[in-house]
């Protein structure tokens, strides 16, 4: 949740709009929420608890940001003082969750939210315990499966993560975050995926890309998701065969697919910084594919100083590769690499 959601929850609770509360929480948090009657004191307390949780964490984030700014000017408080203040603020939220769950131990959505709170404060084992209780209480809630999959992916039980992401998607095939998380885990843990699914590494890449594409189809305006998909091409290195011409065609196809993915990201970039970042990626890929004029056009479009060093290095690489290609008259054959 965010600051806007805190205010909206309060307004909706005050005006008794249960359907609106349910839809808003589902959209903003991914939690499957059923609020049959917000006059139910348990439901009202639960939703207020979520809003208080978010408000506390937003306040803590603000303290940290402000203290960093003050520290830069020599006026920040000591770390131990700030930490004690944060612990007091979040401790009140934790007590509220504990009190609520002591009185309502079978409230699956509160267990799910409490798990997320504990995960945010880096108590991952306790978070897993709460998410497991939520899953057991409401096995049809996909958010519990997704959160547990995230946990297992981070702490080494990767095959369980595969299984739990698949279950989350089975329960809600319209949530792009589940596909994105699944794709990222498959991509990062390729060896585990080859063993678990009994497929080759190229097939693992295909599986990850397919999951990313499904996520993007569900959320086509999501720039970060589009860049996740596009950056995946950097890790793909087609195996070499005894047929040089076939290998060249595979490499050219990979370059074309990567360019297409970055062009898709370009269409949904939200500002000039993001667009110039895409130009940097396109230039890199096009240089490696010996498509020098296109690469140069993309580099010329980059004017923001934050990309100056990268642009300079890519320009040097462009000139070097261009010189080598002129000496050999070689067509583009390189795979997509960073």
Secondary structure, DSSP 8 states (H G I E B T S, - for coil): --HHHHHHHHHHHHTT-HHHHHHHHHHHH------S-TTSHHHHHHHHHHHHHHHHHHHHHHHHHHHHHHHHTT----HHHHHHHHHHHHHHHHHHHHHHHHH-TT-HHHHHHHHHHHHHTT-HHHHHHHHHHHHHH-TT-HHHHHHHHHHHHHTT-HHHHHHHHHHHHHH-TT-HHHHHHHHHHHHHTHHHHHHHHT--HHHHHHHHHHHHHHHHHHSTT-HHHHHHHHHHGGG------S-HHHHHHHHHHHHHHHHHHHHHHHHH--SHHHHHHHHHHHHHHHHHTT-HHHHHHHHHT---GGGHHHHHHHHHHHHHHHHHHHHHT---------
